[in-house]
Amino acid sequence: MPHSFLPWPRAAGLVGIVALVFAGLAGAACATDAAAPPCRSQADLTRFADRLARTAERIAKHQSLTIVALGSSSTAGAGASSPDASYPSRLAARLREILPDQPVTVLNRGVNGEDAHEMMARFEASVVAEKPDLVLWQIGTNALLRGHSLDSIKALVTQGVARLRELGIDVVLIDPQYAPSVLARPQAREMIDLLAALAREGHADLFPRFAVMKRWHETEHIPVDTFIGADGLHMNDWSYACFGRLVAEAIGEAATRPATIAAAPPVRSTPRPAP
C-alpha cells in the first residue's frame, strides 16, 4: 500500500478535482461491479452511546429534521464519481428508506482541504445559521496530514461541540478514515483516542469510521483498494455508500430507541492503527 500522499493546502480546488476524477472512476466501477462486497452492519461499533434527544423528538413528532454534514474532502465527496455518491447523499437516501414518512434534509457543508481552524471560521454561517437538529462533524484527517498540534484540535473541537450543545443540537463526531496516508502518520492513534474522549466529555456521540473501515480490511478481508482510491487517502463510491448507510442506520436506531435504555452505552474497544 502506498504511504505517500498529496498535501491538501487551502487552495485545494485543482487537487480535489483531480481526486474526484481519478479516484471516482475506480469508485464507480466498484459500486457497479457485481462482485463488490456487501455492506455489513457493524452495530457493535456504530451504536451511539446517546439517544440523539433532539433528533428523536423531531422524529417522534413527525417534524422536519435538518442534518448538517460538516467536514473536509471526505464530506465534500472527493473520490466519488458524482455529488450523489458522496456520503451525505447516500446518508440521505438511506434515511428516506428507514424513515419513509419523515421529512429529512441533509446539507453537505464539506469543503476540500479544510482543517478544524477553517471549519470554525465558518461555523456560524455554514452550520449554526442552518438551524440544524443534528450535526455530523468529520474531523481530524487534515490535521494529521499537516502535523497540527493535538492540543489545538482539542481546543477547537471542544469549542465547536460546546456551541452546538448550548443550542440543543445533537452532535456526532466522525474520526479519520482507515487509509494508507492516515496510517503513516505517527499521531493517528492519538487523534482517534482524542476524538473519542472529546465526544464523551462534550456529551456528543462518535461514529468510529476508522474502526469500521479497519474491520472491512482486517476482518472481512476486503482489499484496501476496494474502498480507498489510488491516492491512498480518499474513499470511493462503494465506501461512501456503505459509510453513509451505516451512519444512517446508527441515527435511525438511536433516534427511535426507547428512552428507558438510552443510558446504556455500547461496550466498545477501538482497534489500534498498524505501526
Disulfide bonds with the S-S distance in Angstrom:
Cys39-Cys242 2.02
